[in-house]
């Protein structure tokens, strides 16, 4: 099962999935004293953990590749649907999940090939 499929299947936000997204995006983690620190690629700033991509719509938006747009809709009883389309070129990624943040995170990762 791919990471985006795991996100679509999630029943709600998950820090475990957030950590898996971080690893897929190239984040690294190191033991600093008694804490595990996270570092985004090309960013020397130590963080306590990755963003809450599966819980926050704003955080999930940061996963959408530059130049792509989103369309989010909710069909009562069927969950949230997201379509991410690339401007000016053919390309789209579609996801369905129980929350808008999960659907957007999954679609954005599909657009990134994850």
Biopython code that builds the backbone (N, CA, C, O; Angstrom):
import numpy as np
from Bio.PDB.StructureBuilder import StructureBuilder

atoms = [
    (1, "UNK", "N", (0.845, -1.172, 0.000)),
    (1, "UNK", "CA", (0.000, 0.000, 0.000)),
    (1, "UNK", "C", (0.897, 1.244, 0.000)),
    (1, "UNK", "O", (1.822, 1.348, 0.805)),
    (2, "UNK", "N", (0.618, 2.174, -0.898)),
    (2, "UNK", "CA", (1.426, 3.391, -0.969)),
    (2, "UNK", "C", (1.075, 4.314, 0.195)),
    (2, "UNK", "O", (0.065, 4.131, 0.875)),
    (3, "UNK", "N", (1.925, 5.298, 0.404)),
    (3, "UNK", "CA", (1.691, 6.264, 1.475)),
    (3, "UNK", "C", (0.382, 7.019, 1.237)),
    (3, "UNK", "O", (-0.396, 7.208, 2.172)),
    (4, "UNK", "N", (0.130, 7.448, 0.017)),
    (4, "UNK", "CA", (-1.114, 8.175, -0.260)),
    (4, "UNK", "C", (-2.339, 7.279, -0.022)),
    (4, "UNK", "O", (-3.369, 7.760, 0.449)),
    (5, "UNK", "N", (-2.236, 6.004, -0.337)),
    (5, "UNK", "CA", (-3.346, 5.074, -0.070)),
    (5, "UNK", "C", (-3.566, 4.896, 1.428)),
    (5, "UNK", "O", (-4.708, 4.794, 1.877)),
    (6, "UNK", "N", (-2.492, 4.857, 2.199)),
    (6, "UNK", "CA", (-2.617, 4.751, 3.663)),
    (6, "UNK", "C", (-3.304, 5.988, 4.232)),
    (6, "UNK", "O", (-4.107, 5.891, 5.161)),
    (7, "UNK", "N", (-2.983, 7.150, 3.669)),
    (7, "UNK", "CA", (-3.607, 8.386, 4.139)),
    (7, "UNK", "C", (-5.091, 8.385, 3.790)),
    (7, "UNK", "O", (-5.917, 8.770, 4.618)),
    (8, "UNK", "N", (-5.440, 7.962, 2.585)),
    (8, "UNK", "CA", (-6.850, 7.889, 2.186)),
    (8, "UNK", "C", (-7.630, 6.923, 3.084)),
    (8, "UNK", "O", (-8.810, 7.151, 3.352)),
    (9, "UNK", "N", (-6.997, 5.866, 3.542)),
    (9, "UNK", "CA", (-7.664, 4.866, 4.366)),
    (9, "UNK", "C", (-7.746, 5.255, 5.845)),
    (9, "UNK", "O", (-8.476, 4.625, 6.609)),
    (10, "UNK", "N", (-7.010, 6.279, 6.249)),
    (10, "UNK", "CA", (-6.984, 6.681, 7.660)),
    (10, "UNK", "C", (-8.354, 7.184, 8.106)),
    (10, "UNK", "O", (-9.078, 7.816, 7.336)),
    (11, "UNK", "N", (-8.695, 6.896, 9.351)),
    (11, "UNK", "CA", (-9.977, 7.338, 9.893)),
    (11, "UNK", "C", (-9.908, 8.746, 10.462)),
    (11, "UNK", "O", (-10.937, 9.368, 10.723)),
    (12, "UNK", "N", (-8.701, 9.243, 10.653)),
    (12, "UNK", "CA", (-8.520, 10.586, 11.196)),
    (12, "UNK", "C", (-7.052, 10.952, 11.168)),
    (12, "UNK", "O", (-6.227, 10.172, 10.693)),
    (13, "UNK", "N", (-6.712, 12.142, 11.676)),
    (13, "UNK", "CA", (-5.324, 12.593, 11.688)),
    (13, "UNK", "C", (-4.413, 11.591, 12.394)),
    (13, "UNK", "O", (-4.833, 10.893, 13.317)),
    (14, "UNK", "N", (-3.161, 11.534, 11.945)),
    (14, "UNK", "CA", (-2.222, 10.562, 12.500)),
    (14, "UNK", "C", (-0.803, 11.126, 12.495)),
    (14, "UNK", "O", (-0.268, 11.471, 11.441)),
    (15, "UNK", "N", (-0.202, 11.218, 13.674)),
    (15, "UNK", "CA", (1.184, 11.676, 13.742)),
    (15, "UNK", "C", (2.105, 10.651, 13.077)),
    (15, "UNK", "O", (3.124, 11.023, 12.495)),
    (16, "UNK", "N", (1.758, 9.375, 13.159)),
    (16, "UNK", "CA", (2.564, 8.348, 12.490)),
    (16, "UNK", "C", (2.614, 8.624, 10.979)),
    (16, "UNK", "O", (3.678, 8.550, 10.365)),
    (17, "UNK", "N", (1.452, 8.942, 10.389)),
    (17, "UNK", "CA", (1.426, 9.263, 8.962)),
    (17, "UNK", "C", (2.198, 10.545, 8.675)),
    (17, "UNK", "O", (2.882, 10.640, 7.656)),
    (18, "UNK", "N", (2.094, 11.539, 9.572)),
    (18, "UNK", "CA", (2.867, 12.775, 9.395)),
    (18, "UNK", "C", (4.360, 12.460, 9.339)),
    (18, "UNK", "O", (5.080, 13.020, 8.512)),
    (19, "UNK", "N", (4.824, 11.577, 10.202)),
    (19, "UNK", "CA", (6.246, 11.210, 10.229)),
    (19, "UNK", "C", (6.634, 10.458, 8.954)),
    (19, "UNK", "O", (7.730, 10.653, 8.428)),
    (20, "UNK", "N", (5.740, 9.600, 8.458)),
    (20, "UNK", "CA", (6.018, 8.891, 7.209)),
    (20, "UNK", "C", (6.077, 9.859, 6.028)),
    (20, "UNK", "O", (6.904, 9.699, 5.130)),
    (21, "UNK", "N", (5.197, 10.865, 6.031)),
    (21, "UNK", "CA", (5.247, 11.892, 4.984)),
    (21, "UNK", "C", (6.587, 12.616, 5.053)),
    (21, "UNK", "O", (7.235, 12.824, 4.027)),
    (22, "UNK", "N", (7.001, 12.997, 6.248)),
    (22, "UNK", "CA", (8.273, 13.706, 6.425)),
    (22, "UNK", "C", (9.430, 12.885, 5.859)),
    (22, "UNK", "O", (10.279, 13.419, 5.144)),
    (23, "UNK", "N", (9.467, 11.614, 6.169)),
    (23, "UNK", "CA", (10.539, 10.752, 5.663)),
    (23, "UNK", "C", (10.486, 10.657, 4.134)),
    (23, "UNK", "O", (11.525, 10.674, 3.475)),
    (24, "UNK", "N", (9.280, 10.557, 3.574)),
    (24, "UNK", "CA", (9.137, 10.469, 2.114)),
    (24, "UNK", "C", (9.607, 11.754, 1.430)),
    (24, "UNK", "O", (10.069, 11.724, 0.289)),
    (25, "UNK", "N", (9.487, 12.876, 2.132)),
    (25, "UNK", "CA", (9.905, 14.167, 1.586)),
    (25, "UNK", "C", (11.381, 14.466, 1.853)),
    (25, "UNK", "O", (11.883, 15.522, 1.467)),
    (26, "UNK", "N", (12.070, 13.538, 2.511)),
    (26, "UNK", "CA", (13.500, 13.713, 2.745)),
    (26, "UNK", "C", (13.878, 14.348, 4.061)),
    (26, "UNK", "O", (15.034, 14.727, 4.251)),
    (27, "UNK", "N", (12.933, 14.475, 4.977)),
    (27, "UNK", "CA", (13.260, 14.989, 6.296)),
    (27, "UNK", "C", (14.172, 13.974, 6.992)),
    (27, "UNK", "O", (14.087, 12.771, 6.743)),
    (28, "UNK", "N", (15.019, 14.466, 7.840)),
    (28, "UNK", "CA", (15.879, 13.585, 8.626)),
    (28, "UNK", "C", (15.588, 13.796, 10.103)),
    (28, "UNK", "O", (15.086, 14.844, 10.509)),
    (29, "UNK", "N", (15.910, 12.793, 10.894)),
    (29, "UNK", "CA", (15.738, 12.930, 12.338)),
    (29, "UNK", "C", (16.996, 12.447, 13.036)),
    (29, "UNK", "O", (17.638, 11.476, 12.635)),
    (30, "UNK", "N", (17.311, 13.155, 14.078)),
    (30, "UNK", "CA", (18.507, 12.820, 14.866)),
    (30, "UNK", "C", (18.197, 12.957, 16.339)),
    (30, "UNK", "O", (17.362, 13.763, 16.749)),
    (31, "UNK", "N", (18.880, 12.161, 17.114)),
    (31, "UNK", "CA", (18.777, 12.257, 18.560)),
    (31, "UNK", "C", (19.580, 13.467, 19.009)),
    (31, "UNK", "O", (20.776, 13.555, 18.727)),
    (32, "UNK", "N", (18.940, 14.399, 19.704)),
    (32, "UNK", "CA", (19.604, 15.577, 20.264)),
    (32, "UNK", "C", (19.308, 15.549, 21.758)),
    (32, "UNK", "O", (18.217, 15.912, 22.199)),
    (33, "UNK", "N", (20.295, 15.114, 22.523)),
    (33, "UNK", "CA", (20.039, 14.921, 23.949)),
    (33, "UNK", "C", (19.026, 13.804, 24.110)),
    (33, "UNK", "O", (19.240, 12.686, 23.641)),
    (34, "UNK", "N", (17.932, 14.109, 24.769)),
    (34, "UNK", "CA", (16.887, 13.101, 24.976)),
    (34, "UNK", "C", (15.697, 13.307, 24.043)),
    (34, "UNK", "O", (14.640, 12.703, 24.226)),
    (35, "UNK", "N", (15.878, 14.155, 23.055)),
    (35, "UNK", "CA", (14.799, 14.487, 22.128)),
    (35, "UNK", "C", (15.183, 14.054, 20.717)),
    (35, "UNK", "O", (16.357, 14.098, 20.349)),
    (36, "UNK", "N", (14.204, 13.641, 19.936)),
    (36, "UNK", "CA", (14.439, 13.379, 18.520)),
    (36, "UNK", "C", (14.087, 14.655, 17.773)),
    (36, "UNK", "O", (12.955, 15.134, 17.849)),
    (37, "UNK", "N", (15.049, 15.202, 17.056)),
    (37, "UNK", "CA", (14.859, 16.438, 16.300)),
    (37, "UNK", "C", (14.646, 16.112, 14.834)),
    (37, "UNK", "O", (15.227, 15.162, 14.308)),
    (38, "UNK", "N", (13.816, 16.898, 14.184)),
    (38, "UNK", "CA", (13.518, 16.738, 12.761)),
    (38, "UNK", "C", (14.072, 17.919, 11.987)),
    (38, "UNK", "O", (14.028, 19.057, 12.453)),
    (39, "UNK", "N", (14.595, 17.638, 10.795)),
    (39, "UNK", "CA", (15.152, 18.669, 9.926)),
    (39, "UNK", "C", (14.579, 18.493, 8.527)),
    (39, "UNK", "O", (14.676, 17.418, 7.936)),
    (40, "UNK", "N", (13.977, 19.566, 8.003)),
    (40, "UNK", "CA", (13.477, 19.534, 6.633)),
    (40, "UNK", "C", (14.661, 19.620, 5.682)),
    (40, "UNK", "O", (15.691, 20.192, 6.039)),
    (41, "UNK", "N", (14.538, 19.066, 4.480)),
    (41, "UNK", "CA", (15.633, 19.138, 3.518)),
    (41, "UNK", "C", (16.036, 20.595, 3.260)),
    (41, "UNK", "O", (15.185, 21.448, 3.009)),
    (42, "UNK", "N", (17.334, 20.866, 3.324)),
    (42, "UNK", "CA", (17.852, 22.197, 3.064)),
    (42, "UNK", "C", (17.539, 23.210, 4.149)),
    (42, "UNK", "O", (17.728, 24.409, 3.948)),
    (43, "UNK", "N", (17.068, 22.750, 5.284)),
    (43, "UNK", "CA", (16.683, 23.642, 6.374)),
    (43, "UNK", "C", (17.411, 23.200, 7.629)),
    (43, "UNK", "O", (17.170, 22.102, 8.130)),
    (44, "UNK", "N", (18.286, 24.030, 8.136)),
    (44, "UNK", "CA", (19.058, 23.665, 9.317)),
    (44, "UNK", "C", (18.330, 23.886, 10.623)),
    (44, "UNK", "O", (18.921, 23.755, 11.695)),
    (45, "UNK", "N", (17.049, 24.221, 10.547)),
    (45, "UNK", "CA", (16.298, 24.515, 11.762)),
    (45, "UNK", "C", (15.782, 23.221, 12.386)),
    (45, "UNK", "O", (15.122, 22.418, 11.726)),
    (46, "UNK", "N", (16.091, 23.034, 13.658)),
    (46, "UNK", "CA", (15.633, 21.856, 14.381)),
    (46, "UNK", "C", (14.161, 22.039, 14.749)),
    (46, "UNK", "O", (13.757, 23.097, 15.231)),
    (47, "UNK", "N", (13.382, 21.013, 14.518)),
    (47, "UNK", "CA", (11.958, 21.051, 14.853)),
    (47, "UNK", "C", (11.619, 19.869, 15.752)),
    (47, "UNK", "O", (12.258, 18.818, 15.684)),
    (48, "UNK", "N", (10.617, 20.052, 16.584)),
    (48, "UNK", "CA", (10.197, 18.976, 17.484)),
    (48, "UNK", "C", (9.517, 17.850, 16.706)),
    (48, "UNK", "O", (9.468, 16.714, 17.177)),
    (49, "UNK", "N", (9.003, 18.153, 15.541)),
    (49, "UNK", "CA", (8.345, 17.156, 14.714)),
    (49, "UNK", "C", (7.900, 17.793, 13.417)),
    (49, "UNK", "O", (7.950, 19.014, 13.271)),
    (50, "UNK", "N", (7.471, 16.985, 12.486)),
    (50, "UNK", "CA", (7.005, 17.524, 11.204)),
    (50, "UNK", "C", (5.663, 18.237, 11.385)),
    (50, "UNK", "O", (5.003, 18.070, 12.411)),
    (51, "UNK", "N", (5.260, 19.031, 10.392)),
    (51, "UNK", "CA", (3.936, 19.657, 10.452)),
    (51, "UNK", "C", (2.842, 18.605, 10.584)),
    (51, "UNK", "O", (3.054, 17.433, 10.271)),
    (52, "UNK", "N", (1.694, 19.024, 11.041)),
    (52, "UNK", "CA", (0.553, 18.118, 11.197)),
    (52, "UNK", "C", (-0.233, 18.083, 9.891)),
    (52, "UNK", "O", (-1.368, 18.552, 9.812)),
    (53, "UNK", "N", (0.411, 17.508, 8.857)),
    (53, "UNK", "CA", (-0.170, 17.465, 7.522)),
    (53, "UNK", "C", (-1.519, 16.762, 7.478)),
    (53, "UNK", "O", (-2.384, 17.142, 6.688)),
    (54, "UNK", "N", (-1.714, 15.742, 8.313)),
    (54, "UNK", "CA", (-2.961, 14.978, 8.266)),
    (54, "UNK", "C", (-4.065, 15.598, 9.119)),
    (54, "UNK", "O", (-5.207, 15.140, 9.081)),
    (55, "UNK", "N", (-3.736, 16.632, 9.884)),
    (55, "UNK", "CA", (-4.728, 17.264, 10.758)),
    (55, "UNK", "C", (-5.099, 18.670, 10.313)),
    (55, "UNK", "O", (-6.214, 19.123, 10.571)),
    (56, "UNK", "N", (-4.196, 19.359, 9.658)),
    (56, "UNK", "CA", (-4.380, 20.768, 9.335)),
    (56, "UNK", "C", (-4.481, 20.986, 7.829)),
    (56, "UNK", "O", (-3.612, 20.554, 7.072)),
    (57, "UNK", "N", (-5.541, 21.656, 7.405)),
    (57, "UNK", "CA", (-5.708, 21.964, 5.991)),
    (57, "UNK", "C", (-4.592, 22.894, 5.517)),
    (57, "UNK", "O", (-4.087, 22.737, 4.405)),
    (58, "UNK", "N", (-4.203, 23.859, 6.349)),
    (58, "UNK", "CA", (-3.097, 24.759, 5.984)),
    (58, "UNK", "C", (-1.798, 23.986, 5.796)),
    (58, "UNK", "O", (-1.065, 24.220, 4.836)),
    (59, "UNK", "N", (-1.515, 23.065, 6.714)),
    (59, "UNK", "CA", (-0.293, 22.264, 6.591)),
    (59, "UNK", "C", (-0.353, 21.388, 5.343)),
    (59, "UNK", "O", (0.635, 21.270, 4.618)),
    (60, "UNK", "N", (-1.507, 20.775, 5.090)),
    (60, "UNK", "CA", (-1.658, 19.919, 3.910)),
    (60, "UNK", "C", (-1.472, 20.721, 2.621)),
    (60, "UNK", "O", (-0.937, 20.199, 1.642)),
    (61, "UNK", "N", (-1.907, 21.980, 2.611)),
    (61, "UNK", "CA", (-1.718, 22.830, 1.431)),
    (61, "UNK", "C", (-0.239, 22.999, 1.097)),
    (61, "UNK", "O", (0.119, 23.170, -0.068)),
    (62, "UNK", "N", (0.622, 22.952, 2.112)),
    (62, "UNK", "CA", (2.060, 23.112, 1.866)),
    (62, "UNK", "C", (2.642, 21.922, 1.105)),
    (62, "UNK", "O", (3.760, 22.006, 0.597)),
    (63, "UNK", "N", (1.908, 20.825, 1.019)),
    (63, "UNK", "CA", (2.356, 19.651, 0.270)),
    (63, "UNK", "C", (2.050, 19.749, -1.219)),
    (63, "UNK", "O", (2.643, 19.031, -2.024)),
    (64, "UNK", "N", (1.123, 20.637, -1.590)),
    (64, "UNK", "CA", (0.729, 20.771, -2.997)),
    (64, "UNK", "C", (1.915, 21.339, -3.779)),
    (64, "UNK", "O", (2.448, 22.387, -3.417)),
    (65, "UNK", "N", (2.331, 20.652, -4.848)),
    (65, "UNK", "CA", (3.468, 21.155, -5.632)),
    (65, "UNK", "C", (3.194, 22.551, -6.182)),
    (65, "UNK", "O", (2.056, 22.896, -6.502)),
    (66, "UNK", "N", (4.244, 23.337, -6.286)),
    (66, "UNK", "CA", (4.123, 24.685, -6.821)),
    (66, "UNK", "C", (3.550, 24.635, -8.237)),
    (66, "UNK", "O", (3.942, 23.795, -9.048)),
    (67, "UNK", "N", (2.624, 25.539, -8.519)),
    (67, "UNK", "CA", (2.012, 25.581, -9.840)),
    (67, "UNK", "C", (0.795, 24.688, -9.988)),
    (67, "UNK", "O", (0.204, 24.623, -11.066)),
    (68, "UNK", "N", (0.411, 23.997, -8.922)),
    (68, "UNK", "CA", (-0.773, 23.138, -8.967)),
    (68, "UNK", "C", (-1.902, 23.834, -8.215)),
    (68, "UNK", "O", (-1.644, 24.619, -7.302)),
    (69, "UNK", "N", (-3.139, 23.558, -8.584)),
    (69, "UNK", "CA", (-4.294, 24.136, -7.907)),
    (69, "UNK", "C", (-5.145, 23.012, -7.329)),
    (69, "UNK", "O", (-5.013, 21.852, -7.720)),
    (70, "UNK", "N", (-6.013, 23.369, -6.401)),
    (70, "UNK", "CA", (-6.821, 22.342, -5.744)),
    (70, "UNK", "C", (-8.309, 22.652, -5.859)),
    (70, "UNK", "O", (-8.722, 23.803, -5.999)),
    (71, "UNK", "N", (-9.076, 21.609, -5.796)),
    (71, "UNK", "CA", (-10.529, 21.708, -5.730)),
    (71, "UNK", "C", (-10.981, 20.708, -4.674)),
    (71, "UNK", "O", (-10.741, 19.507, -4.802)),
    (72, "UNK", "N", (-11.634, 21.208, -3.634)),
    (72, "UNK", "CA", (-12.059, 20.352, -2.527)),
    (72, "UNK", "C", (-13.581, 20.358, -2.468)),
    (72, "UNK", "O", (-14.208, 21.415, -2.539)),
    (73, "UNK", "N", (-14.172, 19.170, -2.338)),
    (73, "UNK", "CA", (-15.628, 19.095, -2.206)),
    (73, "UNK", "C", (-16.002, 18.001, -1.222)),
    (73, "UNK", "O", (-15.218, 17.093, -0.946)),
    (74, "UNK", "N", (-17.210, 18.107, -0.702)),
    (74, "UNK", "CA", (-17.725, 17.132, 0.249)),
    (74, "UNK", "C", (-19.069, 16.639, -0.259)),
    (74, "UNK", "O", (-19.975, 17.430, -0.521)),
    (75, "UNK", "N", (-19.185, 15.349, -0.392)),
    (75, "UNK", "CA", (-20.453, 14.739, -0.752)),
    (75, "UNK", "C", (-20.980, 14.061, 0.502)),
    (75, "UNK", "O", (-20.369, 13.116, 1.001)),
    (76, "UNK", "N", (-22.085, 14.525, 1.002)),
    (76, "UNK", "CA", (-22.636, 14.028, 2.258)),
    (76, "UNK", "C", (-22.637, 12.504, 2.307)),
    (76, "UNK", "O", (-23.186, 11.830, 1.436)),
    (77, "UNK", "N", (-22.009, 11.994, 3.347)),
    (77, "UNK", "CA", (-21.966, 10.560, 3.553)),
    (77, "UNK", "C", (-20.888, 9.831, 2.769)),
    (77, "UNK", "O", (-20.634, 8.654, 3.025)),
    (78, "UNK", "N", (-20.255, 10.498, 1.826)),
    (78, "UNK", "CA", (-19.240, 9.834, 1.008)),
    (78, "UNK", "C", (-17.827, 10.316, 1.312)),
    (78, "UNK", "O", (-16.865, 9.753, 0.791)),
    (79, "UNK", "N", (-17.683, 11.329, 2.129)),
    (79, "UNK", "CA", (-16.355, 11.812, 2.483)),
    (79, "UNK", "C", (-15.928, 13.019, 1.667)),
    (79, "UNK", "O", (-16.705, 13.580, 0.894)),
    (80, "UNK", "N", (-14.692, 13.398, 1.855)),
    (80, "UNK", "CA", (-14.108, 14.554, 1.192)),
    (80, "UNK", "C", (-13.347, 14.117, -0.043)),
    (80, "UNK", "O", (-12.668, 13.090, -0.039)),
    (81, "UNK", "N", (-13.466, 14.901, -1.094)),
    (81, "UNK", "CA", (-12.797, 14.618, -2.353)),
    (81, "UNK", "C", (-11.888, 15.788, -2.701)),
    (81, "UNK", "O", (-12.270, 16.943, -2.518)),
    (82, "UNK", "N", (-10.708, 15.507, -3.194)),
    (82, "UNK", "CA", (-9.785, 16.557, -3.614)),
    (82, "UNK", "C", (-9.245, 16.206, -4.991)),
    (82, "UNK", "O", (-8.867, 15.064, -5.254)),
    (83, "UNK", "N", (-9.216, 17.183, -5.847)),
    (83, "UNK", "CA", (-8.581, 17.054, -7.148)),
    (83, "UNK", "C", (-7.497, 18.114, -7.212)),
    (83, "UNK", "O", (-7.766, 19.299, -7.018)),
    (84, "UNK", "N", (-6.283, 17.691, -7.481)),
    (84, "UNK", "CA", (-5.155, 18.606, -7.612)),
    (84, "UNK", "C", (-4.747, 18.571, -9.082)),
    (84, "UNK", "O", (-4.424, 17.509, -9.613)),
    (85, "UNK", "N", (-4.761, 19.731, -9.741)),
    (85, "UNK", "CA", (-4.444, 19.809, -11.167)),
    (85, "UNK", "C", (-3.254, 20.726, -11.394)),
    (85, "UNK", "O", (-3.090, 21.736, -10.710)),
    (86, "UNK", "N", (-2.433, 20.361, -12.355)),
    (86, "UNK", "CA", (-1.264, 21.161, -12.699)),
    (86, "UNK", "C", (-1.660, 22.220, -13.717)),
    (86, "UNK", "O", (-2.318, 21.924, -14.714)),
    (87, "UNK", "N", (-1.255, 23.453, -13.457)),
    (87, "UNK", "CA", (-1.519, 24.553, -14.387)),
    (87, "UNK", "C", (-0.726, 24.374, -15.666)),
    (87, "UNK", "O", (0.454, 24.028, -15.625)),
    (88, "UNK", "N", (-1.365, 24.606, -16.799)),
    (88, "UNK", "CA", (-0.664, 24.676, -18.073)),
    (88, "UNK", "C", (-0.201, 23.362, -18.658)),
    (88, "UNK", "O", (0.243, 23.339, -19.807)),
    (89, "UNK", "N", (-0.280, 22.288, -17.939)),
    (89, "UNK", "CA", (0.128, 20.976, -18.449)),
    (89, "UNK", "C", (-0.872, 19.950, -17.964)),
    (89, "UNK", "O", (-1.592, 20.171, -16.990)),
    (90, "UNK", "N", (-0.907, 18.831, -18.654)),
    (90, "UNK", "CA", (-1.804, 17.776, -18.197)),
    (90, "UNK", "C", (-1.208, 17.129, -16.961)),
    (90, "UNK", "O", (-0.043, 16.732, -16.955)),
    (91, "UNK", "N", (-1.980, 17.030, -15.963)),
    (91, "UNK", "CA", (-1.567, 16.355, -14.751)),
    (91, "UNK", "C", (-2.623, 16.549, -13.694)),
    (91, "UNK", "O", (-3.088, 17.666, -13.468)),
    (92, "UNK", "N", (-3.000, 15.477, -13.050)),
    (92, "UNK", "CA", (-3.956, 15.597, -11.971)),
    (92, "UNK", "C", (-3.778, 14.453, -10.992)),
    (92, "UNK", "O", (-3.264, 13.388, -11.332)),
    (93, "UNK", "N", (-4.210, 14.700, -9.783)),
    (93, "UNK", "CA", (-4.174, 13.683, -8.738)),
    (93, "UNK", "C", (-5.480, 13.808, -7.967)),
    (93, "UNK", "O", (-5.911, 14.911, -7.632)),
    (94, "UNK", "N", (-6.098, 12.685, -7.694)),
    (94, "UNK", "CA", (-7.403, 12.660, -7.050)),
    (94, "UNK", "C", (-7.304, 11.831, -5.774)),
    (94, "UNK", "O", (-6.618, 10.809, -5.747)),
    (95, "UNK", "N", (-7.985, 12.269, -4.721)),
    (95, "UNK", "CA", (-8.015, 11.490, -3.481)),
    (95, "UNK", "C", (-9.357, 11.667, -2.784)),
    (95, "UNK", "O", (-10.019, 12.695, -2.929)),
    (96, "UNK", "N", (-9.741, 10.660, -2.036)),
    (96, "UNK", "CA", (-10.959, 10.678, -1.226)),
    (96, "UNK", "C", (-10.573, 10.216, 0.169)),
    (96, "UNK", "O", (-9.890, 9.203, 0.326)),
    (97, "UNK", "N", (-11.011, 10.960, 1.190)),
    (97, "UNK", "CA", (-10.694, 10.586, 2.569)),
    (97, "UNK", "C", (-11.777, 11.115, 3.507)),
    (97, "UNK", "O", (-12.712, 11.791, 3.077)),
    (98, "UNK", "N", (-11.638, 10.800, 4.791)),
    (98, "UNK", "CA", (-12.653, 11.171, 5.773)),
    (98, "UNK", "C", (-12.598, 12.638, 6.191)),
    (98, "UNK", "O", (-13.589, 13.164, 6.697)),
    (99, "UNK", "N", (-11.469, 13.310, 5.993)),
    (99, "UNK", "CA", (-11.361, 14.733, 6.328)),
    (99, "UNK", "C", (-10.728, 15.474, 5.151)),
    (99, "UNK", "O", (-10.045, 14.862, 4.330)),
    (100, "UNK", "N", (-10.949, 16.784, 5.065)),
    (100, "UNK", "CA", (-10.334, 17.534, 3.966)),
    (100, "UNK", "C", (-8.816, 17.512, 4.021)),
    (100, "UNK", "O", (-8.163, 17.441, 2.979)),
    (101, "UNK", "N", (-8.237, 17.573, 5.227)),
    (101, "UNK", "CA", (-6.772, 17.569, 5.333)),
    (101, "UNK", "C", (-6.193, 16.241, 4.844)),
    (101, "UNK", "O", (-5.182, 16.229, 4.142)),
    (102, "UNK", "N", (-6.820, 15.133, 5.205)),
    (102, "UNK", "CA", (-6.343, 13.831, 4.737)),
    (102, "UNK", "C", (-6.465, 13.714, 3.222)),
    (102, "UNK", "O", (-5.543, 13.239, 2.558)),
    (103, "UNK", "N", (-7.596, 14.146, 2.674)),
    (103, "UNK", "CA", (-7.793, 14.061, 1.224)),
    (103, "UNK", "C", (-6.781, 14.928, 0.483)),
    (103, "UNK", "O", (-6.225, 14.508, -0.532)),
    (104, "UNK", "N", (-6.544, 16.136, 0.988)),
    (104, "UNK", "CA", (-5.596, 17.027, 0.335)),
    (104, "UNK", "C", (-4.166, 16.495, 0.446)),
    (104, "UNK", "O", (-3.408, 16.550, -0.523)),
    (105, "UNK", "N", (-3.797, 15.987, 1.607)),
    (105, "UNK", "CA", (-2.450, 15.424, 1.778)),
    (105, "UNK", "C", (-2.242, 14.252, 0.824)),
    (105, "UNK", "O", (-1.191, 14.143, 0.193)),
    (106, "UNK", "N", (-3.236, 13.377, 0.718)),
    (106, "UNK", "CA", (-3.112, 12.213, -0.167)),
    (106, "UNK", "C", (-3.002, 12.646, -1.628)),
    (106, "UNK", "O", (-2.158, 12.129, -2.360)),
    (107, "UNK", "N", (-3.844, 13.588, -2.062)),
    (107, "UNK", "CA", (-3.804, 14.040, -3.449)),
    (107, "UNK", "C", (-2.485, 14.736, -3.760)),
    (107, "UNK", "O", (-1.914, 14.540, -4.833)),
    (108, "UNK", "N", (-2.000, 15.551, -2.821)),
    (108, "UNK", "CA", (-0.729, 16.260, -3.038)),
    (108, "UNK", "C", (0.426, 15.278, -3.156)),
    (108, "UNK", "O", (1.322, 15.471, -3.978)),
    (109, "UNK", "N", (0.415, 14.229, -2.343)),
    (109, "UNK", "CA", (1.477, 13.218, -2.422)),
    (109, "UNK", "C", (1.398, 12.442, -3.734)),
    (109, "UNK", "O", (2.426, 12.094, -4.313)),
    (110, "UNK", "N", (0.180, 12.172, -4.204)),
    (110, "UNK", "CA", (0.030, 11.523, -5.508)),
    (110, "UNK", "C", (0.603, 12.413, -6.605)),
    (110, "UNK", "O", (1.270, 11.927, -7.519)),
    (111, "UNK", "N", (0.340, 13.725, -6.514)),
    (111, "UNK", "CA", (0.881, 14.665, -7.499)),
    (111, "UNK", "C", (2.403, 14.656, -7.481)),
    (111, "UNK", "O", (3.036, 14.894, -8.509)),
    (112, "UNK", "N", (2.997, 14.384, -6.322)),
    (112, "UNK", "CA", (4.444, 14.307, -6.175)),
    (112, "UNK", "C", (4.993, 12.916, -6.515)),
    (112, "UNK", "O", (6.203, 12.697, -6.470)),
    (113, "UNK", "N", (4.109, 11.989, -6.851)),
    (113, "UNK", "CA", (4.548, 10.636, -7.170)),
    (113, "UNK", "C", (4.830, 9.780, -5.960)),
    (113, "UNK", "O", (5.541, 8.779, -6.054)),
    (114, "UNK", "N", (4.282, 10.162, -4.829)),
    (114, "UNK", "CA", (4.471, 9.383, -3.595)),
    (114, "UNK", "C", (3.198, 8.644, -3.264)),
    (114, "UNK", "O", (3.141, 7.929, -2.264)),
]
sb = StructureBuilder()
sb.init_structure("model")
sb.init_model(0)
sb.init_chain("A")
sb.init_seg("    ")
for serial, (resi, resn, name, xyz) in enumerate(atoms, 1):
    if name == "N":
        sb.init_residue(resn, " ", resi, " ")
    sb.init_atom(name, np.array(xyz, "f"), 0.0, 1.0, " ", f" {name:<3s}", serial, name[0])
structure = sb.get_structure()
